[in-house]
Amino acid sequence: MATSSDPNDLNLQNLKVEESTTVKTEEAGSTTTEKTAKPKKDKPKQDKPKQDKPKQDKPKQEKPKQEKVQAVAEAPVEELDFNRTPEEVEKALNEWVKKPLLANQKKPDEKILPKPDARNILITSALPYVNNVPHLGNLIGSLLSADVFARYCRLRNYNTLYICGTDEYGTATETKALEEKCTPRQICDKYYDIHTKIYKWFQLDFDYFGRTSTEKQTQISQDIFWKLHKRDLVFKDIVEQLYCDTCQRFLADRYVAGTCPDPACKYNDARGDQCDKCGKLVNAIELVEPKCQICRNTPQIKKSDHLFLDLPKLQPEVRSWFDKSCKTGHWTSTASSITEAWLNEGLKPRCITRDLKWGTQVPLEGYTNKVFYVWFDAPIGYLSITANYTDNWEQWWKQPDKVELFQFMAKDNVPFHAVIFPACLLGSQDNFTVVNHLSGIDYLNYEDAKFSKSRGTGVFGDHAQDTEIPSDIWRFYLLYIRPETTDSVFSWADLMSKNNSELLNNLGNFINRAIPFCETKYAGKVGDASKLETPLDRLFVAQITNELNAYLEAMEKTRLRDGLKCVLRMSRYGNKFLQMKEPWKKCKGSDADQADAEMSIALALNLVYLLSLVLQPFMPTTSNEIREQLNMKESNYGLDNAFHCYLPAGHTVGKAQPLFKRVETALVEQYRARFGGQKK
């Protein structure tokens, strides 16, 4: 670092400074205040929801190396460069003095519909199974990720609709009802309430959260079926299935277990749809020594008439659509590689019916005692949920030239959304909106294991509420480790490390330097930052503008983890800027030094406001608290591609309060033991 105390003496064109993730505080006014989280008593664990998977042979893929998050005492030093060009500085300063973008305000009862003069964004997250409680992996895999992107889109003034709902039909619900001695409808009502409470606590801001067991679902599913049937894309065939004489029912794949039929595996607890050990998809009747998972008796093979979707006929249409969508849209590498593998192997006919009662009835004569299989029926729930939100649902789902569809899910759901669901929509020839951007990500594991109720492993949605950790911190950490390229691991030690370094010592430290200093030295009054004289001040605005544009680029491409890290880099630049300017010293110096100190704090406070905007998608409560401390709670600025002077000269800030609590080792050790599962 340069030794001169005058920023005008520095070579600011290519100045390099080093900044540790753990920021050291400086003198009075720069100390971070904090609160300490305390342990709470244990509460029982709950299971993770499971989802039906297709029976198509799984294309072989190289198993990625797992990103194991290692907790560290102190993050490595990061070199920060103030190295913007003169052209970048000039452009940034021109934008700095312009009025910020105002956010669009939605009327209380207004239905969100596509607009001719707007970018219309339709967002869905994979529908969670109703009959279980979601765990942290389910949340980051689809729902939380979609929520962050929806919040970002609203900040950008995109005309955005985010819909989701519970997937309520199928064998899992029927069996759960049998276990709890009630009707499937009662099970759905019970767990729908559980889901909505969990998502409310996690601050998931759906425009509409519906459910699939509705009349609209029946109407739209049957309509799509008839259109496919009319094009000769549905045919009849006989299927051999496992039937349990004791339970008097055909067994869905998930309710059969046995030995994996692969001679190289022979895992003795393979499910009827997939072997968890070797990862291959299997047919239930191929299992060695199968057992009914309800009564534990051996089922028999019986034949049953069923309907099949002729996917081989639809492959050319799906291939053509995918090639275009993958090139023009934002698809994660995980999503595109899985889809490519399925198409390269060649699509196979898929059975679309099941011998159940709880589901969407098949309308074809001779098959009315059957229901549609969940993989055919459930994705149509996006349409029916939208239809339950607005009678004008077709404006979202039948105007593909005016609407961009973003879909969020974990990788196990990619074949449904990237192959089968598009095949149904394209095959119907009804001008449906088909996914443009698919964010399919890898799995989040728990402390090097899988989430499991039977083993008591992992944190589930309702468990999180009973810890001393606020929802904003859960959101932050899950997004920080979002498995965007490979599987990642939830680690209590790493959560503690990231909370204490990135939030407390970096972001919280910066904000609790700027606001208290303004309170103490300037009676809470913000100085005039409209005219920037010193090279470092001007370069600072250009550098933050550059970081903002990196944030925007990441978010537009649904690289949410990278977007969050851009936010943290902005605050690190803020800390470094204050360290270089040393306003706590200059405020005691000459008139010129005092003016420079006042300008430094004014610039820092404007960055604090920008941080409240870019942080809002990730940590909405913290964002609101920051604006309240700035006395800007009623402001309604949106987010454009420039760093602006948000705070007018003479604006009075509010009272600074600690934003984050320190997480102590004793607390994480307690939670690791509580959620660590049964020890052998």
C-alpha positions in Angstrom: 0.0 0.0 0.0 1.2 3.5 -0.8 2.4 5.5 2.2 1.2 8.9 1.2 -1.8 10.1 3.2 -2.9 12.4 0.3 -4.9 10.5 -2.3 -3.9 13.0 -4.9 -0.3 11.7 -4.6 -1.3 8.2 -5.5 -1.0 6.6 -8.9 -4.8 5.9 -9.1 -4.9 4.7 -12.7 -3.6 1.2 -11.7 -3.6 1.2 -7.9 -3.6 -2.2 -6.3 -4.5 -2.8 -2.7 -5.0 -5.9 -0.7 -8.1 -6.6 1.3 -8.7 -9.5 3.6 -12.2 -10.9 3.9 -11.8 -10.1 7.6 -11.7 -6.4 7.8 -9.8 -4.7 10.6 -11.6 -1.9 12.3 -10.2 1.6 12.7 -10.5 4.0 15.6 -13.8 5.5 16.9 -16.7 5.3 14.6 -15.3 2.2 12.7 -16.0 -0.5 15.2 -18.5 -3.2 14.3 -21.1 -3.8 17.0 -22.5 -7.3 17.1 -25.0 -9.6 18.9 -24.4 -13.2 19.8 -26.7 -16.1 18.8 -27.6 -18.4 21.6 -28.5 -22.1 21.5 -32.1 -23.4 21.6 -33.5 -26.7 22.7 -33.7 -29.5 20.1 -36.9 -30.4 18.3 -37.8 -33.5 16.2 -36.6 -34.0 12.7 -38.8 -34.5 9.6 -38.3 -36.2 6.2 -37.4 -34.8 2.9 -39.9 -35.0 0.0 -39.1 -37.4 -2.8 -40.2 -37.1 -6.4 -41.0 -39.6 -9.1 -38.3 -40.0 -11.7 -38.6 -41.2 -15.3 -37.8 -44.7 -16.2 -35.7 -43.9 -19.3 -32.3 -45.5 -19.0 -30.1 -42.8 -17.5 -27.4 -41.7 -19.9 -23.9 -42.3 -18.5 -22.3 -39.1 -17.2 -19.0 -38.6 -15.5 -19.6 -38.1 -11.9 -18.4 -34.6 -10.9 -16.1 -34.0 -8.1 -17.9 -32.7 -5.1 -17.3 -29.1 -4.0 -16.5 -29.7 -0.3 -16.8 -26.4 1.5 -13.9 -26.1 4.0 -14.4 -23.9 7.0 -11.4 -21.6 7.5 -10.4 -19.4 10.4 -9.8 -16.5 8.0 -10.5 -16.2 4.3 -7.5 -15.7 2.0 -6.4 -12.2 1.1 -8.0 -10.9 -2.0 -6.3 -8.2 -4.1 -8.6 -5.4 -5.0 -7.8 -3.3 -8.0 -8.8 0.3 -8.5 -7.9 0.2 -12.2 -10.7 1.7 -14.3 -9.8 3.5 -17.5 -10.3 7.3 -18.0 -13.2 6.5 -20.3 -14.8 4.3 -17.7 -14.4 7.0 -15.1 -15.9 9.7 -17.3 -18.9 7.5 -18.2 -19.5 6.5 -14.5 -19.4 10.2 -13.4 -21.9 11.2 -16.1 -24.3 8.5 -14.7 -23.5 9.4 -11.1 -25.3 12.7 -11.2 -28.4 11.5 -13.1 -31.6 10.7 -11.3 -31.9 7.0 -10.2 -34.4 4.7 -11.8 -37.8 4.6 -9.9 -39.3 1.2 -9.2 -42.6 0.3 -10.7 -45.4 0.1 -8.1 -48.0 -2.6 -8.4 -51.5 -1.8 -7.4 -52.8 -3.9 -4.4 -55.4 -6.0 -6.4 -53.8 -5.7 -9.8 -53.3 -9.0 -11.7 -49.9 -9.2 -13.4 -50.3 -9.7 -17.1 -47.9 -9.4 -20.1 -47.5 -5.8 -21.3 -46.6 -4.8 -24.9 -43.9 -2.3 -23.9 -42.2 -4.4 -21.2 -39.8 -7.3 -20.8 -42.3 -10.0 -19.6 -40.7 -12.6 -17.3 -42.5 -15.7 -16.2 -40.7 -17.6 -13.5 -41.5 -21.1 -12.1 -39.8 -23.3 -9.5 -40.2 -27.1 -9.5 -43.4 -27.9 -7.7 -42.6 -29.4 -4.3 -44.4 -32.7 -3.3 -47.2 -31.8 -0.9 -47.0 -34.7 1.4 -43.7 -34.0 3.0 -41.6 -31.1 4.5 -38.9 -29.6 2.2 -35.3 -29.6 3.4 -32.5 -27.1 2.6 -31.6 -28.9 -0.6 -35.1 -28.6 -1.9 -35.2 -24.9 -1.1 -32.0 -23.9 -2.8 -32.6 -26.3 -5.6 -35.6 -24.5 -6.9 -37.8 -22.3 -4.6 -35.3 -20.0 -3.0 -33.3 -19.7 -6.3 -36.4 -18.7 -8.2 -37.4 -16.2 -5.5 -34.1 -14.5 -5.6 -34.3 -14.1 -9.4 -37.9 -12.9 -9.2 -36.9 -10.2 -6.7 -34.0 -9.2 -8.9 -36.3 -8.9 -12.0 -38.8 -6.7 -10.0 -35.9 -4.4 -9.0 -35.1 -4.1 -12.7 -38.6 -3.1 -13.5 -39.2 -6.2 -15.6 -42.9 -7.2 -15.7 -42.5 -10.3 -13.6 -44.8 -13.2 -12.5 -43.5 -15.8 -10.2 -45.8 -18.8 -9.7 -45.4 -22.1 -7.8 -47.5 -24.5 -5.8 -47.7 -28.0 -4.3 -47.7 -31.1 -6.5 -50.6 -33.0 -4.9 -51.5 -36.0 -7.0 -50.0 -39.5 -7.1 -49.3 -42.6 -5.1 -47.3 -40.8 -2.5 -50.3 -38.8 -1.4 -52.6 -41.9 -1.4 -50.2 -43.9 0.7 -49.6 -41.0 3.1 -53.4 -40.8 3.5 -53.5 -44.5 4.4 -50.7 -44.1 6.9 -52.5 -41.2 8.6 -56.0 -42.7 8.2 -57.5 -39.8 6.4 -58.4 -38.8 2.8 -55.9 -37.6 0.2 -57.6 -34.3 0.2 -57.1 -33.9 3.9 -53.5 -34.8 3.5 -53.1 -32.2 0.8 -54.8 -29.5 2.9 -52.7 -30.3 6.0 -49.3 -30.3 4.2 -50.2 -27.3 1.9 -50.5 -25.2 5.1 -47.1 -26.6 6.3 -45.5 -25.6 3.0 -47.0 -22.1 3.0 -45.8 -21.4 6.5 -42.3 -22.6 5.8 -42.0 -20.5 2.6 -43.4 -17.4 4.4 -40.7 -17.8 7.1 -38.0 -18.0 4.4 -39.5 -14.9 2.8 -40.4 -16.5 -0.6 -42.3 -13.8 -2.4 -44.5 -15.7 -4.8 -47.0 -13.8 -6.8 -49.2 -16.8 -6.5 -48.7 -20.1 -4.7 -51.3 -22.6 -5.7 -51.8 -26.4 -5.9 -52.4 -29.0 -8.6 -55.5 -30.8 -7.2 -57.9 -28.3 -8.9 -60.5 -28.3 -11.6 -58.3 -26.1 -13.8 -55.6 -28.8 -13.7 -58.1 -31.4 -14.9 -59.3 -29.2 -17.7 -55.9 -28.2 -19.0 -54.3 -31.6 -18.6 -57.1 -33.4 -20.5 -57.1 -30.7 -23.2 -53.4 -31.2 -23.8 -53.9 -35.0 -23.8 -56.6 -34.8 -26.5 -54.5 -32.6 -28.7 -51.6 -35.2 -28.4 -54.1 -38.0 -29.0 -55.5 -36.3 -32.1 -52.0 -36.1 -33.6 -51.6 -39.9 -33.1 -48.9 -39.2 -30.5 -50.5 -41.5 -27.9 -50.7 -45.3 -28.2 -52.0 -48.2 -26.1 -49.8 -51.0 -24.7 -49.7 -53.6 -22.0 -47.4 -53.1 -19.0 -46.1 -55.6 -16.5 -46.3 -54.1 -13.1 -45.8 -55.3 -9.5 -49.0 -55.9 -7.7 -49.3 -56.5 -3.9 -52.0 -59.0 -3.0 -51.8 -57.9 0.6 -52.4 -54.2 -0.1 -54.6 -54.9 -3.1 -52.9 -52.4 -5.3 -50.4 -51.9 -8.1 -47.3 -50.5 -6.5 -45.7 -47.3 -7.6 -42.0 -47.5 -8.2 -41.1 -45.7 -4.9 -43.0 -48.3 -2.9 -40.9 -51.2 -4.1 -37.3 -52.0 -3.1 -35.0 -54.9 -3.8 -31.5 -55.7 -5.1 -30.2 -53.7 -8.0 -30.3 -55.8 -11.2 -26.9 -54.5 -12.4 -24.4 -57.3 -11.8 -21.7 -54.8 -11.1 -23.7 -53.2 -8.3 -26.2 -55.5 -6.6 -27.1 -52.9 -4.0 -29.6 -54.5 -1.7 -31.8 -51.4 -1.1 -32.4 -50.2 -4.7 -35.8 -48.4 -5.3 -38.2 -49.3 -8.0 -37.2 -46.4 -10.1 -33.5 -45.9 -9.4 -30.6 -47.4 -7.5 -29.1 -44.8 -5.1 -25.8 -46.5 -5.1 -24.9 -46.8 -8.8 -27.4 -44.1 -9.9 -28.9 -46.1 -12.8 -32.6 -45.9 -13.5 -34.3 -49.3 -13.3 -37.7 -50.9 -13.9 -39.4 -52.2 -10.8 -40.0 -55.6 -12.2 -36.3 -56.0 -12.9 -35.4 -55.8 -9.1 -34.1 -59.0 -7.6 -36.2 -60.1 -4.6 -38.5 -57.1 -4.6 -40.5 -56.1 -1.5 -43.6 -54.0 -1.0 -42.5 -51.0 1.1 -45.9 -50.7 2.7 -46.4 -54.3 4.0 -42.9 -55.8 3.3 -44.5 -58.8 1.5 -43.3 -60.0 -2.0 -45.4 -58.5 -4.8 -46.4 -60.4 -8.0 -46.1 -59.4 -11.6 -49.4 -58.6 -13.3 -50.4 -57.1 -16.6 -52.3 -53.8 -17.1 -53.4 -51.8 -20.1 -51.8 -48.3 -20.3 -51.3 -45.3 -22.6 -47.9 -44.2 -23.9 -46.6 -40.9 -25.2 -44.8 -41.6 -28.5 -41.7 -39.5 -27.7 -39.6 -40.9 -30.6 -42.1 -39.1 -33.0 -41.5 -35.9 -31.1 -37.7 -36.1 -31.0 -37.1 -33.9 -34.1 -39.3 -31.1 -32.8 -37.7 -31.3 -29.3 -34.2 -31.4 -30.8 -34.9 -28.3 -33.0 -36.4 -26.4 -30.1 -33.6 -27.3 -27.7 -30.8 -26.4 -30.0 -32.3 -22.9 -30.4 -33.3 -22.4 -26.8 -29.9 -23.5 -25.5 -28.1 -21.0 -27.8 -30.4 -18.0 -27.2 -31.3 -18.6 -23.6 -29.4 -19.0 -20.3 -29.1 -22.7 -19.6 -26.8 -24.0 -16.9 -24.2 -26.5 -18.0 -25.8 -29.1 -15.9 -29.2 -28.6 -17.6 -27.8 -28.6 -21.1 -25.6 -31.6 -20.7 -28.4 -33.7 -19.2 -30.7 -32.7 -22.0 -28.1 -33.3 -24.7 -27.4 -36.8 -23.3 -31.1 -37.8 -23.3 -31.5 -36.6 -26.9 -28.3 -38.2 -28.1 -29.4 -41.5 -26.7 -32.8 -41.3 -28.4 -36.1 -40.8 -26.7 -38.2 -43.8 -25.9 -42.0 -44.1 -25.5 -43.2 -43.1 -22.0 -46.2 -44.5 -20.1 -48.5 -41.6 -19.1 -51.1 -43.5 -17.0 -51.2 -45.2 -13.6 -53.7 -47.5 -11.8 -54.6 -45.0 -9.1 -57.7 -43.0 -7.9 -56.1 -39.8 -6.6 -55.1 -37.9 -9.7 -56.3 -36.3 -13.0 -58.7 -38.8 -14.6 -57.8 -40.1 -18.0 -60.7 -39.1 -20.3 -60.3 -41.8 -22.9 -62.9 -44.5 -23.0 -61.6 -47.8 -21.5 -59.1 -45.9 -19.4 -61.3 -43.7 -17.2 -60.5 -45.8 -14.2 -56.9 -44.6 -14.4 -55.2 -41.3 -13.8 -52.3 -39.5 -15.5 -48.8 -40.4 -14.3 -47.2 -37.6 -12.2 -44.5 -36.8 -14.7 -47.0 -36.0 -17.4 -49.5 -34.3 -15.2 -47.4 -32.3 -12.7 -45.6 -29.9 -15.0 -49.0 -28.9 -16.5 -49.6 -27.6 -12.9 -47.6 -24.5 -13.9 -50.4 -23.7 -16.4 -53.3 -24.6 -14.1 -51.8 -22.6 -11.2 -51.5 -19.6 -13.4 -55.1 -20.2 -14.5 -56.2 -20.2 -10.9 -54.4 -16.9 -10.5 -55.9 -15.2 -13.5 -58.6 -16.1 -16.1 -56.2 -14.5 -18.6 -53.5 -17.2 -18.1 -53.1 -17.8 -21.8 -51.6 -14.4 -22.1 -48.6 -15.9 -20.2 -48.7 -19.4 -21.6 -49.7 -18.9 -25.3 -47.7 -15.8 -26.3 -44.2 -17.2 -26.7 -43.0 -14.2 -28.7 -43.9 -11.9 -25.8 -42.9 -13.9 -22.8 -39.6 -15.3 -21.5 -40.0 -18.4 -19.3 -37.3 -19.1 -16.6 -37.6 -22.4 -14.8 -35.6 -23.3 -11.7 -35.0 -26.9 -10.4 -32.4 -29.4 -9.2 -30.8 -31.7 -11.8 -33.1 -34.7 -11.1 -36.0 -32.6 -12.5 -34.2 -31.5 -15.7 -35.4 -34.4 -17.9 -39.1 -33.6 -17.1 -38.7 -29.9 -17.9 -36.2 -30.0 -20.7 -37.5 -33.1 -22.6 -40.8 -34.5 -21.6 -42.8 -31.3 -20.7 -41.6 -29.4 -23.8 -42.5 -32.5 -25.9 -46.0 -32.4 -24.6 -46.4 -28.6 -25.3 -44.8 -28.8 -28.7 -46.7 -31.9 -29.6 -50.1 -30.2 -28.8 -49.3 -27.5 -31.5 -51.2 -24.9 -29.4 -48.5 -22.2 -29.5 -47.5 -22.7 -25.9 -44.7 -20.8 -24.1 -41.8 -23.3 -23.7 -38.9 -22.7 -21.4 -36.3 -20.2 -22.7 -33.9 -20.3 -19.7 -33.4 -23.4 -17.6 -31.5 -23.2 -14.3 -31.0 -26.8 -13.4 -28.4 -27.1 -10.7 -26.6 -29.9 -8.8 -27.4 -31.3 -5.3 -26.7 -29.8 -1.9 -25.7 -32.5 0.5 -25.5 -32.2 4.3 -22.2 -32.5 6.0 -21.0 -35.0 3.4 -24.2 -37.0 3.6 -27.7 -36.9 2.1 -30.7 -35.4 3.8 -32.7 -38.2 5.3 -35.6 -38.5 7.7 -35.0 -42.2 8.4 -31.4 -41.4 9.5 -32.3 -38.1 11.1 -29.8 -36.3 8.8 -30.1 -32.6 7.8 -32.1 -29.5 8.4 -35.7 -29.3 7.1 -37.8 -26.2 6.6 -39.6 -26.2 9.9 -36.4 -27.0 11.8 -34.7 -23.9 10.5 -37.4 -21.8 12.2 -36.5 -23.3 15.6 -32.9 -22.3 15.5 -31.3 -19.0 16.6 -30.4 -18.3 13.0 -32.6 -15.7 11.1 -34.1 -16.6 7.7 -31.9 -14.0 6.0 -28.8 -15.9 7.2 -30.1 -19.2 6.0 -30.9 -17.5 2.6 -27.4 -16.0 2.5 -25.5 -19.1 3.2 -27.6 -21.4 0.9 -27.1 -19.0 -1.9 -23.4 -18.6 -1.1 -22.9 -22.4 -1.6 -25.5 -22.8 -4.3 -24.4 -25.8 -6.3 -24.3 -24.1 -9.7 -21.6 -26.3 -11.3 -21.2 -29.4 -9.1 -22.7 -30.8 -5.9 -21.9 -28.8 -2.8 -22.0 -29.4 0.9 -23.8 -27.6 3.7 -21.3 -27.3 6.6 -22.1 -25.8 10.0 -18.4 -24.7 10.4 -18.5 -23.0 7.1 -21.8 -21.3 7.8 -20.2 -19.9 11.0 -17.1 -18.8 9.0 -19.1 -17.1 6.2 -21.4 -15.4 8.7 -18.6 -14.0 10.8 -16.3 -13.0 8.0 -18.4 -12.0 5.0 -21.4 -10.6 6.9 -20.2 -9.4 10.2 -16.6 -8.4 9.4 -17.1 -7.3 5.8 -20.6 -6.1 5.0 -21.7 -5.2 8.6 -18.4 -3.6 9.3 -18.6 -1.3 6.3 -22.1 -0.2 7.1 -21.4 0.3 10.8 -18.4 2.5 9.9 -20.3 4.8 7.6 -23.6 5.5 9.4 -22.3 5.9 13.0 -19.5 8.2 11.7 -22.1 10.4 10.0 -24.2 10.5 13.2 -21.3 11.4 15.4 -19.3 13.8 13.3 -22.0 15.5 11.1 -25.1 15.3 13.2 -26.5 12.7 10.8 -26.4 15.1 7.8 -25.1 13.7 4.5 -22.6 15.9 2.6 -22.9 17.0 -1.0 -21.4 14.2 -3.2 -22.6 15.5 -6.5 -19.2 17.0 -7.5 -16.2 14.7 -7.1 -12.8 16.4 -7.2 -10.2 13.9 -6.0 -9.0 11.1 -8.3 -9.7 8.5 -5.7 -13.3 9.6 -5.2 -13.9 9.6 -9.0 -12.2 6.2 -9.4 -14.2 4.8 -6.5 -17.5 5.6 -8.3 -16.2 4.0 -11.5 -15.0 0.9 -9.7 -18.3 0.4 -7.9 -20.1 0.9 -11.3 -17.9 -1.8 -12.7 -18.7 -4.2 -9.8 -22.4 -3.4 -10.3 -22.3 -4.3 -13.9 -20.6 -7.6 -13.0 -23.5 -8.2 -10.6 -26.1 -7.5 -13.3 -24.4 -9.8 -15.8 -24.3 -12.7 -13.3 -27.9 -12.2 -12.2 -29.2 -12.0 -15.8 -27.6 -15.4 -16.5 -29.1 -16.8 -13.2 -25.6 -17.2 -11.7 -27.0 -16.2 -8.4 -24.0 -17.3 -6.3 -21.7 -15.1 -8.4 -24.1 -12.3 -8.0 -24.0 -12.5 -4.3 -20.2 -12.5 -4.3 -20.3 -9.3 -6.4 -22.3 -7.7 -3.6 -19.7 -8.7 -1.0 -16.9 -7.4 -3.3 -18.7 -4.0 -3.4 -18.6 -3.8 0.4 -15.0 -4.8 0.5 -14.2 -2.0 -1.9 -16.1 0.3 0.5 -14.0 -0.8 3.4 -10.8 -0.4 1.5 -11.9 3.1 0.3 -12.4 4.2 3.9 -9.1 2.7 5.0 -7.4 4.7 2.2 -9.2 7.9 2.9 -9.0 7.8 6.7 -11.9 10.2 7.4 -11.5 9.6 11.2 -8.1 11.4 10.9 -9.0 14.0 8.3 -12.1 15.2 10.1 -9.6 16.7 12.7 -7.3 18.3 10.2 -7.4 21.3 7.8 -10.4 22.6 6.1 -9.5 20.7 3.0 -9.0 17.5 5.0 -12.4 18.0 6.7 -14.1 18.5 3.4 -12.4 15.4 2.1 -13.6 13.4 5.1 -17.2 14.6 4.7 -17.1 13.6 1.0 -15.7 10.2 1.8 -18.5 9.5 4.2 -21.1 10.8 1.7 -19.7 8.4 -0.9 -19.7 5.5 1.5 -23.3 6.2 2.5 -24.4 6.2 -1.1 -22.7 2.8 -1.5 -24.5 1.6 1.6 -27.8 2.5 -0.2 -26.7 0.7 -3.4 -25.9 -2.3 -1.2 -29.4 -2.3 0.1 -30.7 -2.6 -3.4 -28.4 -5.3 -4.7 -28.7 -7.3 -1.5 -32.5 -7.2 -1.5 -33.0 -10.3 -3.6 -30.8 -12.3 -1.3 -31.5 -10.9 2.2 -34.7 -8.8 2.0 -35.0 -8.2 5.8 -31.4 -6.9 6.0 -32.0 -4.8 2.9 -35.0 -3.1 4.6 -33.0 -2.6 7.9 -30.2 -0.9 6.0 -32.6 1.5 4.3 -34.3 2.2 7.6 -30.9 3.0 9.2 -30.3 5.4 6.2 -33.7 6.9 6.8 -34.6 5.9 3.2 -37.2 3.3 4.0 -39.8 5.0 1.9 -37.5 5.3 -1.1 -38.7 3.4 -4.2 -35.6 3.3 -6.4 -35.1 0.5 -8.8 -31.9 -0.9 -10.1 -30.3 0.2 -13.4 -26.7 -0.2 -14.7 -25.2 2.8 -12.9 -24.1 3.8 -9.5 -26.0 7.0 -8.6 -25.9 9.7 -5.9 -29.0 8.4 -4.1 -28.7 10.5 -1.0 -29.3 14.3 -1.5 -27.1 16.8 0.3 -28.5 17.5 3.8 -30.4 14.2 4.0 -30.5 13.0 7.7 -29.6 9.4 8.3 -31.3 7.3 10.9 -29.8 5.4 13.9 -27.3 2.7 13.3 -28.0 -0.7 14.7 -26.0 -4.0 14.5 -27.1 -5.9 11.4 -25.6 -9.3 12.2 -24.9 -11.6 15.1 -21.7 -13.5 15.6 -22.2 -17.3 15.4 -20.2 -19.1 18.0 -18.5 -22.5 17.8 -20.6 -23.8 20.7 -23.8 -23.1 18.8 -22.7 -24.8 15.5 -21.5 -27.8 17.5 -24.9 -28.1 19.1 -26.7 -27.9 15.8 -24.2 -30.4 14.1 -25.1 -32.9 16.8 -28.8 -32.1 16.7 -29.1 -32.6 12.9 -26.3 -35.0 12.4 -28.4 -38.2 12.3 -28.3 -41.5 14.1 -24.8 -42.7 14.8 -24.0 -46.3 14.1 
